[in-house]
Amino acid sequence: MLLKETLRKLAEIQSSEVNALDQGTRRDLLDTIDMASPLAVIISGIRRCGKSTLLKQIMKKNGRFNYFNFEDERALNFEVSDFDRLDDVFSEMNPGASDYFFDEIQNVPGWERFIRRKLDEGNKFFITGSNSSLMSKELGTKLTGRHLTYRLFPMSYMEALKLTGETVSLDSFNKYFKTGGFPGYIRHDNDMLLQQVFDDVVIKDIVVRYGLKDPILVKNLAIYLMTNAGKEFSYNGLKKSFDVGAASTVSDFISYFEDSYLLFTIPKFSYSYKQQLMNPKKAYAIDHGLARVNSVSFSEDQGRILENIVFLQLRRQYSTIYYFRGKNECDFIVKDNSGKLQALQVCYKLDEDTLRREMKGLKEAMEATGLKKGTIITLDQEDKFDDVVIIPAWKWLSEY
């Protein structure tokens, strides 16, 4: 519980600080956010990916607003009952301002009650949060359909170029290939930053939140999945490999990883939803830089890093992504909102043998899905066959 005077001082200090801060590199997600919607806008994503910066960029577009950062250590004792006092402070500081910007609001248990009431009064909310309590499946009950969730990823290749001031080229892509997309890491290149992000997500967002008893197991499983991008796995296989009591426990852990945006999983392509659930899955890390810094083995596997980069760009654009396996394998089949499919293969470097293998998998996937064209993405090779385009990743990312 905090005094009104304390809240006033905090709000004034934070408002001054946020107005003085650089707006940072403009994020692509800014153009997709519905500013006019009467629903609360939730910006969710992994820690340190730039949510607070994006929130500031939205503020700049809106003009007058009320702002409060609940991660400020001076607000540690903030309780849900303090919202009304904070609202009185806002009314005195910014008379008539009806747009609220709340950073890391998940730190206040019961926050949704205040939001619901103020939404009913016609106010607008923009909210950020890292914790899985702000994931959509929980918001469905807390805000009863009164929200739009936008998921922010670490920076794409093109966003990273805005930050560094570089141009599209193999050289700049090779730098991104190493750093990944966390803005702080791109700026400072300090491995400890990404090690801390990983530890915070595993311990604070997963182990503590879900009351798990073996943090070492959770951490090892997360590292294994993040650093084996593109490899098939099954719950039973992981149960045996990690000596876990039940496959359902492994399934729960992986759902926690996904809810915390540490990684994504994709199913094997099938027109049968039941088969999709039964078949092995593949996992990809939220950021290849994060996976590289936290595992020696991943940093040495350039093909897997490139595949992870391509996956992330696809995931920014599409919600439906599969891998294909028949007699041969194709890395990705994606489906857009209209149902249109694409088949894509990723290969770090092509020679005659790898070209033959990649073509077999791609052609088999094209035949199974009725596609007439396919794409192979490489590091820096470009070519074209009758129905297959080979394109360097840096060029594909710049055009996508």
C-alpha positions as CSV (number, residue, x, y, z in Angstrom):
1,M,0.0,0.0,0.0
2,L,1.3,3.4,-1.0
3,L,0.4,7.0,0.1
4,K,-1.1,9.3,-2.5
5,E,1.8,11.7,-2.1
6,T,4.3,8.8,-2.8
7,L,2.3,7.9,-5.9
8,R,2.3,11.5,-7.0
9,K,6.1,11.8,-6.7
10,L,6.6,8.4,-8.5
11,A,4.2,9.4,-11.3
12,E,5.9,12.8,-11.8
13,I,9.4,11.3,-11.8
14,Q,8.4,8.5,-14.2
15,S,6.6,10.9,-16.5
16,S,9.7,13.2,-16.5
17,E,12.0,10.2,-17.2
18,V,9.9,8.7,-20.0
19,N,9.5,12.1,-21.7
20,A,13.3,12.5,-21.6
21,L,14.1,9.1,-23.0
22,D,15.0,8.6,-26.6
23,Q,12.1,6.9,-28.5
24,G,14.5,4.3,-29.8
25,T,14.4,2.4,-33.0
26,R,11.0,2.3,-34.5
27,R,9.4,-1.1,-34.3
28,D,7.5,-2.6,-37.2
29,L,4.7,-3.8,-34.9
30,L,3.8,-0.1,-34.3
31,D,2.1,0.0,-37.7
32,T,-0.2,-2.9,-37.0
33,I,-1.6,-1.8,-33.6
34,D,-5.2,-0.7,-33.6
35,M,-5.0,2.6,-31.7
36,A,-8.8,3.3,-32.1
37,S,-10.1,0.1,-30.7
38,P,-12.1,0.4,-27.4
39,L,-10.4,-2.8,-26.2
40,A,-7.3,-2.8,-24.0
41,V,-4.1,-3.3,-26.1
42,I,-1.7,-5.8,-24.6
43,I,1.9,-5.8,-25.8
44,S,3.4,-9.1,-24.6
45,G,6.7,-10.8,-25.3
46,I,9.9,-12.2,-23.7
47,R,11.9,-10.0,-21.3
48,R,14.2,-7.3,-22.8
49,C,12.8,-7.5,-26.3
50,G,11.8,-3.9,-26.5
51,K,8.2,-3.7,-25.1
52,S,8.8,-0.6,-23.0
53,T,10.4,1.2,-26.0
54,L,7.4,0.3,-28.2
55,L,5.1,1.6,-25.5
56,K,6.9,4.9,-25.6
57,Q,6.5,5.0,-29.3
58,I,2.8,4.6,-29.0
59,M,2.7,7.3,-26.4
60,K,4.4,9.7,-28.8
61,K,1.6,9.0,-31.3
62,N,-1.1,9.6,-28.7
63,G,-0.1,12.9,-27.2
64,R,-1.6,13.3,-23.7
65,F,-1.6,10.2,-21.5
66,N,-1.2,8.7,-18.0
67,Y,1.9,6.6,-17.5
68,F,3.1,4.3,-14.7
69,N,5.9,1.7,-14.6
70,F,5.1,-1.1,-12.1
71,E,8.6,-2.5,-12.3
72,D,10.0,0.6,-10.6
73,E,11.5,-0.7,-7.4
74,R,10.0,2.4,-5.7
75,A,6.5,0.8,-6.5
76,L,7.2,-2.6,-5.0
77,N,4.5,-2.2,-2.3
78,F,1.8,-1.2,-4.9
79,E,-1.4,-3.1,-4.3
80,V,-4.7,-3.2,-6.3
81,S,-6.3,-0.8,-3.8
82,D,-3.7,1.8,-4.8
83,F,-5.1,2.1,-8.3
84,D,-7.8,4.6,-7.2
85,R,-5.3,6.8,-5.5
86,L,-3.1,6.6,-8.6
87,D,-6.1,7.5,-10.7
88,D,-6.7,10.6,-8.5
89,V,-3.1,11.6,-9.1
90,F,-3.5,11.2,-12.9
91,S,-6.6,13.4,-12.8
92,E,-4.7,16.2,-11.1
93,M,-1.6,15.9,-13.3
94,N,-3.3,15.4,-16.6
95,P,-6.9,16.6,-16.5
96,G,-9.0,15.0,-19.2
97,A,-6.4,12.4,-20.2
98,S,-8.2,9.1,-20.8
99,D,-5.4,7.0,-22.2
100,Y,-3.4,4.9,-19.7
101,F,0.0,3.3,-20.4
102,F,1.0,0.7,-17.8
103,D,4.4,-1.0,-18.0
104,E,4.9,-4.5,-16.5
105,I,1.5,-4.4,-14.8
106,Q,1.6,-8.1,-14.0
107,N,3.6,-7.2,-10.9
108,V,0.2,-6.1,-9.2
109,P,-2.1,-9.1,-8.4
110,G,-5.7,-8.3,-9.3
111,W,-4.8,-5.5,-11.7
112,E,-7.5,-6.6,-14.2
113,R,-10.3,-5.4,-11.9
114,F,-9.3,-1.7,-12.2
115,I,-8.8,-2.1,-16.0
116,R,-12.2,-3.6,-16.5
117,R,-13.9,-0.8,-14.6
118,K,-12.1,1.9,-16.4
119,L,-12.7,0.3,-19.8
120,D,-16.4,0.4,-19.0
121,E,-16.1,4.1,-18.4
122,G,-14.7,4.6,-21.9
123,N,-10.9,4.8,-21.1
124,K,-8.2,3.4,-23.3
125,F,-5.4,1.1,-22.0
126,F,-2.0,0.1,-23.5
127,I,-0.3,-2.5,-21.3
128,T,3.0,-4.4,-21.4
129,G,4.1,-7.5,-19.6
130,S,6.6,-10.3,-19.7
131,N,5.1,-12.7,-17.3
132,S,2.9,-15.5,-18.5
133,S,0.0,-14.1,-16.5
134,L,-0.4,-11.7,-19.5
135,M,-0.6,-14.6,-22.0
136,S,-3.9,-14.7,-23.9
137,K,-5.3,-17.8,-22.3
138,E,-5.3,-16.1,-18.9
139,L,-6.4,-12.8,-20.2
140,G,-9.5,-14.5,-21.7
141,T,-10.8,-14.8,-18.1
142,K,-9.3,-11.7,-16.6
143,L,-10.5,-9.3,-19.2
144,T,-13.3,-11.3,-20.6
145,G,-12.6,-10.6,-24.2
146,R,-11.9,-6.9,-23.7
147,H,-8.3,-7.0,-25.1
148,L,-6.2,-7.3,-28.2
149,T,-2.9,-9.0,-27.7
150,Y,0.1,-8.0,-29.9
151,R,3.3,-10.2,-29.5
152,L,6.6,-8.4,-29.8
153,F,9.6,-10.4,-30.9
154,P,13.3,-9.5,-30.6
155,M,14.3,-7.4,-33.6
156,S,14.2,-8.7,-37.1
157,Y,17.2,-8.3,-39.4
158,M,15.6,-5.2,-40.9
159,E,14.8,-3.7,-37.5
160,A,18.4,-4.4,-36.4
161,L,19.7,-2.5,-39.4
162,K,17.7,0.5,-38.3
163,L,19.3,0.3,-34.9
164,T,22.9,-0.1,-36.2
165,G,22.6,2.2,-39.2
166,E,23.9,-0.5,-41.6
167,T,22.5,-1.5,-45.0
168,V,21.3,-4.8,-46.4
169,S,24.4,-6.9,-47.2
170,L,26.0,-10.2,-46.4
171,D,28.3,-8.4,-43.9
172,S,25.5,-6.9,-41.9
173,F,23.6,-10.2,-42.0
174,N,26.7,-12.0,-40.6
175,K,26.7,-9.6,-37.7
176,Y,23.0,-10.2,-37.1
177,F,23.7,-14.0,-37.5
178,K,25.9,-13.6,-34.3
179,T,24.0,-11.1,-32.2
180,G,20.3,-12.0,-32.8
181,G,17.7,-9.4,-32.1
182,F,17.7,-8.3,-28.5
183,P,18.3,-4.5,-28.7
184,G,20.5,-4.3,-25.7
185,Y,22.7,-7.1,-26.9
186,I,23.0,-5.6,-30.4
187,R,24.2,-2.3,-28.8
188,H,26.6,-3.7,-26.2
189,D,27.5,-7.3,-27.2
190,N,27.7,-8.5,-23.6
191,D,26.9,-12.2,-23.3
192,M,25.9,-11.7,-19.6
193,L,22.8,-9.8,-20.8
194,L,21.4,-12.8,-22.7
195,Q,22.5,-15.2,-20.0
196,Q,20.5,-13.1,-17.5
197,V,17.5,-13.0,-19.8
198,F,17.5,-16.8,-20.0
199,D,17.9,-17.2,-16.2
200,D,15.1,-14.7,-15.5
201,V,12.7,-16.4,-17.8
202,V,13.4,-19.9,-16.5
203,I,13.5,-19.0,-12.8
204,K,11.0,-16.1,-12.4
205,D,8.6,-16.8,-15.2
206,I,8.5,-20.6,-15.1
207,V,10.0,-22.2,-12.0
208,V,8.7,-19.7,-9.4
209,R,5.4,-19.1,-11.1
210,Y,4.5,-22.7,-11.5
211,G,6.1,-23.9,-8.3
212,L,8.4,-26.4,-10.0
213,K,10.8,-28.3,-7.8
214,D,13.7,-29.0,-10.1
215,P,15.1,-25.8,-11.7
216,I,18.1,-27.6,-13.1
217,L,15.9,-30.1,-15.0
218,V,13.8,-27.2,-16.4
219,K,16.9,-25.3,-17.5
220,N,18.5,-28.2,-19.1
221,L,15.4,-29.1,-21.0
222,A,14.9,-25.5,-22.2
223,I,18.5,-25.4,-23.4
224,Y,18.2,-28.7,-25.2
225,L,15.1,-27.6,-27.1
226,M,16.4,-24.1,-27.9
227,T,19.7,-25.4,-29.2
228,N,18.3,-28.3,-31.3
229,A,16.3,-26.1,-33.6
230,G,14.7,-28.1,-36.4
231,K,15.1,-31.5,-34.8
232,E,12.1,-33.7,-34.2
233,F,11.1,-34.5,-30.6
234,S,8.4,-36.4,-28.8
235,Y,7.3,-36.1,-25.2
236,N,8.0,-39.8,-24.6
237,G,11.5,-39.4,-26.1
238,L,12.3,-36.4,-23.9
239,K,10.8,-38.2,-20.9
240,K,13.4,-41.0,-21.3
241,S,16.3,-38.7,-22.2
242,F,15.8,-36.5,-19.1
243,D,14.5,-39.2,-16.8
244,V,11.2,-37.5,-16.1
245,G,8.5,-39.3,-14.4
246,A,5.7,-38.8,-17.0
247,A,5.4,-37.6,-20.6
248,S,2.7,-35.2,-19.4
249,T,5.2,-33.5,-17.2
250,V,7.4,-32.8,-20.2
251,S,4.4,-31.6,-22.1
252,D,3.6,-29.1,-19.3
253,F,7.2,-27.8,-19.2
254,I,7.1,-27.2,-22.9
255,S,3.8,-25.3,-22.7
256,Y,5.4,-23.1,-20.0
257,F,8.4,-22.4,-22.3
258,E,6.0,-21.4,-25.1
259,D,3.8,-19.3,-22.8
260,S,7.0,-17.4,-21.7
261,Y,8.1,-16.9,-25.3
262,L,11.3,-18.8,-24.7
263,L,10.6,-21.1,-27.7
264,F,8.0,-22.1,-30.2
265,T,7.0,-25.6,-31.4
266,I,5.5,-26.6,-34.8
267,P,3.7,-29.8,-35.8
268,K,4.4,-32.1,-38.7
269,F,2.2,-31.3,-41.7
270,S,-0.9,-33.3,-42.0
271,Y,-4.5,-32.5,-43.2
272,S,-5.6,-34.5,-40.1
273,Y,-5.6,-32.4,-36.9
274,K,-5.5,-35.6,-34.9
275,Q,-2.3,-36.7,-36.7
276,Q,-0.8,-33.3,-36.1
277,L,-1.2,-33.8,-32.3
278,M,0.2,-37.3,-32.4
279,N,3.2,-36.7,-34.6
280,P,6.6,-35.5,-33.3
281,K,7.1,-31.8,-33.2
282,K,10.0,-29.4,-33.7
283,A,11.2,-26.5,-31.6
284,Y,12.8,-23.1,-32.4
285,A,14.2,-20.5,-30.0
286,I,12.7,-17.0,-29.6
287,D,16.1,-15.7,-30.6
288,H,19.2,-17.3,-32.1
289,G,21.5,-15.0,-30.2
290,L,19.9,-16.1,-26.9
291,A,20.3,-19.7,-27.9
292,R,24.0,-19.2,-29.0
293,V,25.1,-17.4,-25.9
294,N,23.5,-20.1,-23.6
295,S,24.9,-23.2,-25.5
296,V,28.3,-23.9,-27.0
297,S,26.8,-26.6,-29.3
298,F,24.3,-24.2,-30.9
299,S,27.0,-21.6,-31.7
300,E,28.8,-24.2,-33.8
301,D,25.9,-25.3,-35.9
302,Q,25.5,-22.6,-38.6
303,G,22.8,-24.5,-40.5
304,R,20.6,-24.7,-37.4
305,I,21.1,-21.0,-36.7
306,L,20.1,-20.0,-40.2
307,E,17.0,-22.3,-40.0
308,N,16.0,-20.6,-36.7
309,I,16.4,-17.1,-38.2
310,V,14.1,-18.1,-41.1
311,F,11.6,-19.6,-38.8
312,L,11.4,-16.5,-36.7
313,Q,10.7,-14.3,-39.8
314,L,8.0,-16.7,-40.8
315,R,6.5,-16.7,-37.3
316,R,6.3,-12.9,-37.4
317,Q,4.1,-13.2,-40.5
318,Y,2.2,-16.4,-40.1
319,S,0.4,-18.2,-37.2
320,T,0.3,-21.5,-39.0
321,I,3.6,-23.2,-39.7
322,Y,4.4,-26.9,-40.2
323,Y,7.4,-29.0,-41.1
324,F,7.0,-31.7,-43.8
325,R,8.3,-35.3,-43.6
326,G,7.5,-38.1,-46.1
327,K,10.3,-40.1,-47.7
328,N,12.2,-36.8,-47.5
329,E,12.0,-33.7,-45.4
330,C,11.0,-30.0,-46.1
331,D,11.8,-27.5,-43.4
332,F,8.6,-25.3,-43.6
333,I,5.2,-25.2,-45.0
334,V,3.3,-22.0,-44.1
335,K,-0.3,-21.0,-44.5
336,D,-1.6,-17.5,-44.6
337,N,-5.0,-16.2,-43.5
338,S,-6.5,-17.0,-46.8
339,G,-5.3,-20.6,-46.7
340,K,-2.6,-20.1,-49.3
341,L,0.5,-22.4,-48.7
342,Q,4.2,-21.9,-49.3
343,A,7.0,-24.5,-49.1
344,L,10.5,-23.4,-48.0
345,Q,13.8,-25.2,-47.5
346,V,16.8,-23.8,-45.6
347,C,20.4,-24.9,-46.4
348,Y,23.4,-22.9,-45.2
349,K,25.6,-23.9,-48.2
350,L,24.6,-25.8,-51.3
351,D,26.8,-28.2,-53.2
352,E,25.6,-30.9,-55.7
353,D,24.9,-33.4,-53.0
354,T,23.0,-31.1,-50.7
355,L,21.1,-29.5,-53.6
356,R,19.9,-33.0,-54.6
357,R,18.7,-33.7,-51.1
358,E,17.1,-30.4,-50.5
359,M,15.3,-30.6,-53.9
360,K,13.9,-34.0,-53.1
361,G,12.4,-32.8,-49.8
362,L,11.0,-29.6,-51.3
363,K,9.6,-31.3,-54.4
364,E,7.9,-34.0,-52.3
365,A,6.3,-31.3,-50.1
366,M,5.2,-29.3,-53.1
367,E,3.6,-32.4,-54.6
368,A,1.8,-33.3,-51.3
369,T,0.4,-29.8,-51.1
370,G,-0.3,-29.1,-54.7
371,L,2.2,-26.2,-54.9
372,K,3.8,-25.2,-58.2
373,K,6.7,-23.2,-56.7
374,G,9.2,-23.6,-53.8
375,T,12.0,-21.7,-52.2
376,I,15.5,-22.7,-50.9
377,I,17.1,-20.1,-48.6
378,T,20.9,-20.2,-48.2
379,L,23.5,-18.0,-46.6
380,D,24.8,-16.3,-49.8
381,Q,23.9,-18.4,-52.9
382,E,21.4,-17.4,-55.6
383,D,20.1,-19.5,-58.4
384,K,16.8,-20.5,-60.1
385,F,15.4,-23.7,-61.5
386,D,12.1,-24.1,-63.3
387,D,9.9,-24.2,-60.2
388,V,12.4,-23.5,-57.4
389,V,14.1,-20.2,-56.4
390,I,17.3,-20.2,-54.4
391,I,17.9,-16.9,-52.5
392,P,20.4,-15.7,-49.9
393,A,18.8,-15.2,-46.5
394,W,19.9,-11.6,-46.2
395,K,18.1,-10.8,-49.5
396,W,15.0,-12.9,-48.6
397,L,14.7,-11.2,-45.2
398,S,14.9,-7.7,-46.8
399,E,12.2,-8.5,-49.3
400,Y,9.8,-10.5,-47.0
